[in-house]
Each structure stands twice: as C-alpha cells, then as structure tokens.
C-alpha cells in the first residue's frame, strides 16, 4: 500500500499514455501503467521511476480489466485517478470495413473505457474517494475522417459516456472529464509524419501550424485530475492547435 494517490493509466507504454504518467507522477501520484504490450509497459514503468508499476492488460477483454483492478487494489490500494487512454484504430475504406474490425475498435476504445470507468467508480464510491476520471476522446468525436469510421464512432461515444457518467457520479464527488487530442506526434501518426504530402494536409487544418507533443496532452490530463479542476466535470477539452474552431483551410 502507498500514501500517495494511485493513478492508473491505460495504454501507458508509450506516447500520450506515458506522457500522462509522467505528468501525474510529477504531481505526486503513484502511477500504474497498463498496456497490452507487457514487456514495453514494464520498461516504461522502470523509466518513469518513482515506484511506478507496469502491468499487462488487453482493454478489449473484460476479464483482463477486472483482473487489472483486482491486482492494483490488492497490491497498492484503490485507484483515485483513472486515465482511460488505451485506444486503437483500424484504417480502411468505409465500404470495406468488416463487422469484426468495427467491433475490435469499439471493444477497446468504448467498451473498455466504460468497464474501467465503472469499476474504478464503484470502488471510489465504496471507499468514499472523491476521485477523478479522465477519458481520452479525440477531435474525431466532433469532426470525422471517412477511413476511420469505427474510431470516430468510438470517440463520439467516449464523449457522451463522459457526460453521462459525470452526471451519475457527481453526487459522490467523483469528476469525469475527457481530453480530445488533435494531431499529436505518436506512433499512430508515424505514417503521416513520414509523408510530406500528408503532413501538409494536417498543417493546412491546424492553425498553430505544428503537431502536438504527447506531454501537451499529459499536462491537460494532469490538470483535470487535480484540485485545480475541482469545479470541472462532464467536459471534453480539445487540445488540437485550433482545429475544431476552423471552418476553412489556411
């Protein structure tokens, strides 16, 4: 057990998830990183230091989600900060997207987020913890790309799940918010980064004229998890370099 608040970050082996772990650790949390890549998440926890723990979990598998929380609660204590960051995309032409592909994305991005959120909240309510839950949505909850329809649907669902759960949990002092990143320099964007034409397209719809850094997302997540955001719940904050507000290409 630990006296520090326990912060669980899913999809924490790299990119935005790891950056969230860094920011939360700097704010004084004991961080647990969970990821489907067990080896990578263990290495990430060692790199993070400060007693961070790396655990393997497939967020598309309800049994593994339950096992993750069981282990964290038994070995470290109840989670008071949850960051639902794990997510996948399966790009492809809309008319060729299979039900299996669509379900795979929904299972991880939306159902996994719901199950982790609900499990964390049940323990918070039981223990009287006024915790904070931050879900990772996307600008694609608001705008759309035709080749990632399942991803767009899942992130729109995350936005609405955030609102509904925030209302349900407000009487218990539990806050639920979301962050909607724009184009961020992660492995998911590696193909775009390597393609000058694709990058020019991204820049044409990004007023700040650069991609975001993972830590810029992590900082907003840490803010929402902190007492500085104590009167914010049910919101999605878009960290997108200005893209959402744009109605033309510049």
BALOBA-1460 file (C-alpha; in Angstrom, 3 decimals):
// residues 250
<rec num="1" residu="x" x="0.000" y="0.000" z="0.000"/>
<rec num="2" residu="x" x="1.056" y="3.621" z="-0.506"/>
<rec num="3" residu="x" x="0.177" y="7.006" z="0.960"/>
<rec num="4" residu="x" x="0.295" y="8.575" z="-2.496"/>
<rec num="5" residu="x" x="-2.873" y="8.668" z="-4.618"/>
<rec num="6" residu="x" x="-2.924" y="5.776" z="-7.090"/>
<rec num="7" residu="x" x="-3.181" y="6.864" z="-10.735"/>
<rec num="8" residu="x" x="-3.909" y="4.150" z="-13.281"/>
<rec num="9" residu="x" x="-3.144" y="4.986" z="-16.920"/>
<rec num="10" residu="x" x="-4.213" y="2.543" z="-19.625"/>
<rec num="11" residu="x" x="-2.291" y="2.408" z="-22.885"/>
<rec num="12" residu="x" x="0.626" y="3.674" z="-20.841"/>
<rec num="13" residu="x" x="3.640" y="2.064" z="-22.503"/>
<rec num="14" residu="x" x="4.342" y="4.946" z="-24.867"/>
<rec num="15" residu="x" x="3.096" y="8.148" z="-26.423"/>
<rec num="16" residu="x" x="0.244" y="10.022" z="-24.789"/>
<rec num="17" residu="x" x="-0.286" y="7.386" z="-22.095"/>
<rec num="18" residu="x" x="3.302" y="7.519" z="-20.917"/>
<rec num="19" residu="x" x="3.241" y="11.326" z="-21.007"/>
<rec num="20" residu="x" x="0.145" y="11.266" z="-18.791"/>
<rec num="21" residu="x" x="2.008" y="9.033" z="-16.364"/>
<rec num="22" residu="x" x="4.937" y="11.468" z="-16.289"/>
<rec num="23" residu="x" x="2.710" y="14.451" z="-15.568"/>
<rec num="24" residu="x" x="0.754" y="12.650" z="-12.855"/>
<rec num="25" residu="x" x="3.925" y="11.385" z="-11.198"/>
<rec num="26" residu="x" x="5.277" y="14.933" z="-11.088"/>
<rec num="27" residu="x" x="2.049" y="15.945" z="-9.337"/>
<rec num="28" residu="x" x="2.695" y="13.359" z="-6.632"/>
<rec num="29" residu="x" x="0.760" y="10.286" z="-7.744"/>
<rec num="30" residu="x" x="1.940" y="6.675" z="-7.584"/>
<rec num="31" residu="x" x="1.498" y="5.693" z="-11.214"/>
<rec num="32" residu="x" x="0.392" y="2.349" z="-12.581"/>
<rec num="33" residu="x" x="0.854" y="1.986" z="-16.336"/>
<rec num="34" residu="x" x="-1.232" y="-0.695" z="-18.065"/>
<rec num="35" residu="x" x="-0.772" y="-1.786" z="-21.664"/>
<rec num="36" residu="x" x="-1.396" y="-4.777" z="-23.909"/>
<rec num="37" residu="x" x="2.373" y="-4.887" z="-24.545"/>
<rec num="38" residu="x" x="3.567" y="-6.316" z="-21.235"/>
<rec num="39" residu="x" x="7.282" y="-6.056" z="-21.902"/>
<rec num="40" residu="x" x="7.105" y="-2.473" z="-23.112"/>
<rec num="41" residu="x" x="4.940" y="-1.315" z="-20.209"/>
<rec num="42" residu="x" x="7.304" y="-2.844" z="-17.663"/>
<rec num="43" residu="x" x="10.194" y="-0.984" z="-19.297"/>
<rec num="44" residu="x" x="8.143" y="2.211" z="-19.322"/>
<rec num="45" residu="x" x="7.473" y="1.903" z="-15.586"/>
<rec num="46" residu="x" x="11.187" y="1.445" z="-14.876"/>
<rec num="47" residu="x" x="11.955" y="4.505" z="-16.995"/>
<rec num="48" residu="x" x="9.284" y="6.537" z="-15.195"/>
<rec num="49" residu="x" x="10.648" y="5.575" z="-11.776"/>
<rec num="50" residu="x" x="9.165" y="6.808" z="-8.516"/>
<rec num="51" residu="x" x="7.725" y="3.406" z="-7.712"/>
<rec num="52" residu="x" x="5.753" y="3.225" z="-10.961"/>
<rec num="53" residu="x" x="4.343" y="-0.187" z="-11.845"/>
<rec num="54" residu="x" x="3.797" y="-1.622" z="-15.324"/>
<rec num="55" residu="x" x="1.083" y="-4.234" z="-15.809"/>
<rec num="56" residu="x" x="-0.135" y="-6.111" z="-18.878"/>
<rec num="57" residu="x" x="-3.799" y="-5.704" z="-19.825"/>
<rec num="58" residu="x" x="-5.840" y="-6.017" z="-23.008"/>
<rec num="59" residu="x" x="-8.506" y="-3.322" z="-22.639"/>
<rec num="60" residu="x" x="-10.675" y="-5.184" z="-25.129"/>
<rec num="61" residu="x" x="-11.013" y="-8.112" z="-22.682"/>
<rec num="62" residu="x" x="-13.429" y="-7.561" z="-19.762"/>
<rec num="63" residu="x" x="-11.832" y="-10.342" z="-17.702"/>
<rec num="64" residu="x" x="-8.400" y="-8.745" z="-18.001"/>
<rec num="65" residu="x" x="-9.790" y="-5.350" z="-16.975"/>
<rec num="66" residu="x" x="-11.275" y="-6.873" z="-13.819"/>
<rec num="67" residu="x" x="-8.016" y="-8.698" z="-13.096"/>
<rec num="68" residu="x" x="-6.069" y="-5.447" z="-13.531"/>
<rec num="69" residu="x" x="-8.159" y="-3.622" z="-10.947"/>
<rec num="70" residu="x" x="-8.104" y="-6.605" z="-8.583"/>
<rec num="71" residu="x" x="-4.321" y="-6.630" z="-8.643"/>
<rec num="72" residu="x" x="-3.886" y="-2.871" z="-8.262"/>
<rec num="73" residu="x" x="-6.373" y="-2.695" z="-5.376"/>
<rec num="74" residu="x" x="-4.821" y="-5.686" z="-3.611"/>
<rec num="75" residu="x" x="-1.167" y="-4.728" z="-4.023"/>
<rec num="76" residu="x" x="-1.282" y="-0.912" z="-3.978"/>
<rec num="77" residu="x" x="-4.711" y="0.303" z="-2.941"/>
<rec num="78" residu="x" x="-7.788" y="1.826" z="-4.582"/>
<rec num="79" residu="x" x="-7.433" y="3.919" z="-7.706"/>
<rec num="80" residu="x" x="-8.254" y="7.578" z="-7.132"/>
<rec num="81" residu="x" x="-7.193" y="8.790" z="-10.605"/>
<rec num="82" residu="x" x="-8.046" y="6.813" z="-13.734"/>
<rec num="83" residu="x" x="-6.877" y="7.802" z="-17.207"/>
<rec num="84" residu="x" x="-8.674" y="5.786" z="-19.881"/>
<rec num="85" residu="x" x="-6.135" y="6.304" z="-22.640"/>
<rec num="86" residu="x" x="-5.899" y="2.914" z="-24.398"/>
<rec num="87" residu="x" x="-7.163" y="3.079" z="-27.940"/>
<rec num="88" residu="x" x="-6.735" y="1.606" z="-31.402"/>
<rec num="89" residu="x" x="-7.630" y="2.489" z="-34.973"/>
<rec num="90" residu="x" x="-8.110" y="0.138" z="-37.921"/>
<rec num="91" residu="x" x="-7.983" y="2.379" z="-41.014"/>
<rec num="92" residu="x" x="-9.583" y="1.311" z="-44.250"/>
<rec num="93" residu="x" x="-12.213" y="2.235" z="-46.847"/>
<rec num="94" residu="x" x="-15.646" y="2.628" z="-45.245"/>
<rec num="95" residu="x" x="-17.377" y="0.187" z="-47.603"/>
<rec num="96" residu="x" x="-14.759" y="-2.462" z="-46.904"/>
<rec num="97" residu="x" x="-14.759" y="-2.213" z="-43.092"/>
<rec num="98" residu="x" x="-15.861" y="-5.524" z="-41.598"/>
<rec num="99" residu="x" x="-18.005" y="-6.024" z="-38.524"/>
<rec num="100" residu="x" x="-15.040" y="-7.712" z="-36.876"/>
<rec num="101" residu="x" x="-12.848" y="-4.642" z="-37.451"/>
<rec num="102" residu="x" x="-15.583" y="-2.276" z="-36.276"/>
<rec num="103" residu="x" x="-16.210" y="-4.325" z="-33.132"/>
<rec num="104" residu="x" x="-12.484" y="-4.582" z="-32.378"/>
<rec num="105" residu="x" x="-12.188" y="-0.802" z="-32.203"/>
<rec num="106" residu="x" x="-15.399" y="-0.344" z="-30.200"/>
<rec num="107" residu="x" x="-14.389" y="-3.084" z="-27.745"/>
<rec num="108" residu="x" x="-11.142" y="-1.330" z="-26.813"/>
<rec num="109" residu="x" x="-11.963" y="2.341" z="-27.248"/>
<rec num="110" residu="x" x="-15.509" y="2.496" z="-25.895"/>
<rec num="111" residu="x" x="-16.468" y="-0.700" z="-24.075"/>
<rec num="112" residu="x" x="-13.077" y="-0.958" z="-22.374"/>
<rec num="113" residu="x" x="-13.344" y="2.678" z="-21.304"/>
<rec num="114" residu="x" x="-16.818" y="2.058" z="-19.882"/>
<rec num="115" residu="x" x="-15.772" y="-1.047" z="-17.970"/>
<rec num="116" residu="x" x="-12.679" y="0.567" z="-16.444"/>
<rec num="117" residu="x" x="-14.573" y="3.736" z="-15.600"/>
<rec num="118" residu="x" x="-17.384" y="1.803" z="-13.937"/>
<rec num="119" residu="x" x="-15.027" y="-0.464" z="-11.993"/>
<rec num="120" residu="x" x="-12.935" y="2.446" z="-10.730"/>
<rec num="121" residu="x" x="-16.047" y="4.417" z="-9.803"/>
<rec num="122" residu="x" x="-17.587" y="1.535" z="-7.831"/>
<rec num="123" residu="x" x="-14.520" y="1.329" z="-5.618"/>
<rec num="124" residu="x" x="-14.362" y="5.113" z="-5.254"/>
<rec num="125" residu="x" x="-17.986" y="5.174" z="-4.103"/>
<rec num="126" residu="x" x="-17.456" y="2.232" z="-1.745"/>
<rec num="127" residu="x" x="-14.341" y="3.816" z="-0.201"/>
<rec num="128" residu="x" x="-15.667" y="7.376" z="-0.160"/>
<rec num="129" residu="x" x="-12.946" y="8.568" z="-2.553"/>
<rec num="130" residu="x" x="-13.719" y="11.793" z="-4.408"/>
<rec num="131" residu="x" x="-11.641" y="10.751" z="-7.377"/>
<rec num="132" residu="x" x="-11.072" y="11.951" z="-10.915"/>
<rec num="133" residu="x" x="-11.515" y="10.023" z="-14.144"/>
<rec num="134" residu="x" x="-10.164" y="11.329" z="-17.448"/>
<rec num="135" residu="x" x="-11.154" y="9.631" z="-20.691"/>
<rec num="136" residu="x" x="-9.225" y="10.039" z="-23.928"/>
<rec num="137" residu="x" x="-11.594" y="11.171" z="-26.633"/>
<rec num="138" residu="x" x="-10.439" y="12.854" z="-29.853"/>
<rec num="139" residu="x" x="-11.247" y="15.702" z="-32.174"/>
<rec num="140" residu="x" x="-12.802" y="12.865" z="-34.188"/>
<rec num="141" residu="x" x="-15.649" y="12.836" z="-31.677"/>
<rec num="142" residu="x" x="-16.587" y="16.143" z="-33.269"/>
<rec num="143" residu="x" x="-15.180" y="16.027" z="-36.805"/>
<rec num="144" residu="x" x="-14.685" y="12.887" z="-38.886"/>
<rec num="145" residu="x" x="-12.391" y="11.035" z="-41.267"/>
<rec num="146" residu="x" x="-14.111" y="8.507" z="-43.566"/>
<rec num="147" residu="x" x="-11.355" y="5.900" z="-43.383"/>
<rec num="148" residu="x" x="-11.607" y="5.539" z="-39.580"/>
<rec num="149" residu="x" x="-15.364" y="5.381" z="-39.090"/>
<rec num="150" residu="x" x="-15.175" y="2.976" z="-36.146"/>
<rec num="151" residu="x" x="-12.618" y="5.178" z="-34.402"/>
<rec num="152" residu="x" x="-14.798" y="8.265" z="-34.910"/>
<rec num="153" residu="x" x="-17.840" y="6.406" z="-33.576"/>
<rec num="154" residu="x" x="-15.918" y="5.155" z="-30.553"/>
<rec num="155" residu="x" x="-14.589" y="8.589" z="-29.639"/>
<rec num="156" residu="x" x="-18.012" y="10.184" z="-30.043"/>
<rec num="157" residu="x" x="-19.236" y="7.510" z="-27.670"/>
<rec num="158" residu="x" x="-16.464" y="8.337" z="-25.208"/>
<rec num="159" residu="x" x="-17.537" y="11.991" z="-25.256"/>
<rec num="160" residu="x" x="-21.145" y="11.077" z="-24.408"/>
<rec num="161" residu="x" x="-20.102" y="8.429" z="-21.876"/>
<rec num="162" residu="x" x="-18.065" y="11.129" z="-20.152"/>
<rec num="163" residu="x" x="-21.122" y="13.381" z="-19.861"/>
<rec num="164" residu="x" x="-23.461" y="10.643" z="-18.660"/>
<rec num="165" residu="x" x="-21.071" y="9.193" z="-16.087"/>
<rec num="166" residu="x" x="-20.182" y="12.672" z="-14.817"/>
<rec num="167" residu="x" x="-23.851" y="13.258" z="-14.041"/>
<rec num="168" residu="x" x="-24.203" y="9.846" z="-12.388"/>
<rec num="169" residu="x" x="-21.102" y="10.252" z="-10.221"/>
<rec num="170" residu="x" x="-21.352" y="13.932" z="-9.284"/>
<rec num="171" residu="x" x="-23.361" y="13.167" z="-6.097"/>
<rec num="172" residu="x" x="-20.362" y="11.134" z="-4.925"/>
<rec num="173" residu="x" x="-17.864" y="13.917" z="-5.586"/>
<rec num="174" residu="x" x="-16.303" y="11.982" z="-8.468"/>
<rec num="175" residu="x" x="-15.421" y="14.048" z="-11.513"/>
<rec num="176" residu="x" x="-15.322" y="12.651" z="-15.054"/>
<rec num="177" residu="x" x="-13.847" y="14.597" z="-17.947"/>
<rec num="178" residu="x" x="-12.265" y="13.903" z="-21.315"/>
<rec num="179" residu="x" x="-9.457" y="15.237" z="-23.467"/>
<rec num="180" residu="x" x="-9.747" y="15.375" z="-27.239"/>
<rec num="181" residu="x" x="-6.320" y="15.497" z="-28.883"/>
<rec num="182" residu="x" x="-5.783" y="16.729" z="-32.398"/>
<rec num="183" residu="x" x="-2.743" y="15.654" z="-34.412"/>
<rec num="184" residu="x" x="-0.101" y="14.527" z="-31.900"/>
<rec num="185" residu="x" x="3.372" y="13.135" z="-32.545"/>
<rec num="186" residu="x" x="2.752" y="9.495" z="-31.603"/>
<rec num="187" residu="x" x="3.253" y="6.072" z="-33.184"/>
<rec num="188" residu="x" x="-0.301" y="6.278" z="-34.556"/>
<rec num="189" residu="x" x="0.781" y="9.314" z="-36.586"/>
<rec num="190" residu="x" x="4.127" y="7.926" z="-37.750"/>
<rec num="191" residu="x" x="2.910" y="7.305" z="-41.296"/>
<rec num="192" residu="x" x="1.713" y="10.885" z="-41.639"/>
<rec num="193" residu="x" x="4.972" y="12.242" z="-40.259"/>
<rec num="194" residu="x" x="6.909" y="10.330" z="-42.915"/>
<rec num="195" residu="x" x="4.740" y="11.612" z="-45.776"/>
<rec num="196" residu="x" x="5.313" y="15.296" z="-46.676"/>
<rec num="197" residu="x" x="2.053" y="15.481" z="-48.633"/>
<rec num="198" residu="x" x="0.048" y="14.044" z="-45.752"/>
<rec num="199" residu="x" x="1.797" y="16.339" z="-43.278"/>
<rec num="200" residu="x" x="0.998" y="19.359" z="-45.448"/>
<rec num="201" residu="x" x="-2.670" y="18.351" z="-45.297"/>
<rec num="202" residu="x" x="-2.512" y="18.145" z="-41.498"/>
<rec num="203" residu="x" x="-0.858" y="21.549" z="-41.274"/>
<rec num="204" residu="x" x="-3.486" y="23.089" z="-43.566"/>
<rec num="205" residu="x" x="-6.144" y="22.317" z="-40.935"/>
<rec num="206" residu="x" x="-4.037" y="23.198" z="-37.873"/>
<rec num="207" residu="x" x="-3.922" y="26.954" z="-37.132"/>
<rec num="208" residu="x" x="-0.876" y="26.628" z="-34.835"/>
<rec num="209" residu="x" x="0.984" y="25.007" z="-37.766"/>
<rec num="210" residu="x" x="2.579" y="22.148" z="-35.842"/>
<rec num="211" residu="x" x="1.659" y="18.795" z="-34.382"/>
<rec num="212" residu="x" x="1.230" y="18.484" z="-30.642"/>
<rec num="213" residu="x" x="3.635" y="16.750" z="-28.281"/>
<rec num="214" residu="x" x="2.356" y="13.897" z="-26.084"/>
<rec num="215" residu="x" x="3.298" y="15.833" z="-22.962"/>
<rec num="216" residu="x" x="0.991" y="18.678" z="-24.036"/>
<rec num="217" residu="x" x="-1.868" y="16.195" z="-23.715"/>
<rec num="218" residu="x" x="-0.460" y="14.775" z="-20.481"/>
<rec num="219" residu="x" x="-0.368" y="18.219" z="-18.911"/>
<rec num="220" residu="x" x="-4.068" y="18.771" z="-19.587"/>
<rec num="221" residu="x" x="-4.912" y="15.327" z="-18.221"/>
<rec num="222" residu="x" x="-2.955" y="16.076" z="-15.045"/>
<rec num="223" residu="x" x="-4.765" y="19.396" z="-14.712"/>
<rec num="224" residu="x" x="-8.164" y="17.713" z="-14.987"/>
<rec num="225" residu="x" x="-7.119" y="15.138" z="-12.402"/>
<rec num="226" residu="x" x="-6.006" y="17.822" z="-9.962"/>
<rec num="227" residu="x" x="-7.760" y="20.085" z="-7.475"/>
<rec num="228" residu="x" x="-7.144" y="22.942" z="-9.900"/>
<rec num="229" residu="x" x="-10.028" y="21.489" z="-11.919"/>
<rec num="230" residu="x" x="-12.252" y="20.820" z="-8.908"/>
<rec num="231" residu="x" x="-15.319" y="22.504" z="-10.462"/>
<rec num="232" residu="x" x="-14.989" y="20.882" z="-13.892"/>
<rec num="233" residu="x" x="-16.896" y="17.720" z="-14.737"/>
<rec num="234" residu="x" x="-18.582" y="16.289" z="-17.824"/>
<rec num="235" residu="x" x="-16.394" y="18.317" z="-20.172"/>
<rec num="236" residu="x" x="-14.230" y="17.440" z="-23.148"/>
<rec num="237" residu="x" x="-11.236" y="19.737" z="-23.591"/>
<rec num="238" residu="x" x="-9.905" y="19.747" z="-27.142"/>
<rec num="239" residu="x" x="-6.122" y="20.073" z="-27.373"/>
<rec num="240" residu="x" x="-5.834" y="20.427" z="-31.122"/>
<rec num="241" residu="x" x="-3.851" y="23.520" z="-32.114"/>
<rec num="242" residu="x" x="-7.081" y="25.322" z="-33.001"/>
<rec num="243" residu="x" x="-8.523" y="22.817" z="-35.446"/>
<rec num="244" residu="x" x="-12.049" y="22.458" z="-34.023"/>
<rec num="245" residu="x" x="-12.797" y="26.155" z="-34.438"/>
<rec num="246" residu="x" x="-11.711" y="26.243" z="-38.058"/>
<rec num="247" residu="x" x="-14.138" y="26.405" z="-40.977"/>
<rec num="248" residu="x" x="-11.596" y="26.882" z="-43.750"/>
<rec num="249" residu="x" x="-8.101" y="25.706" z="-44.608"/>
<rec num="250" residu="x" x="-5.374" y="28.241" z="-44.033"/>
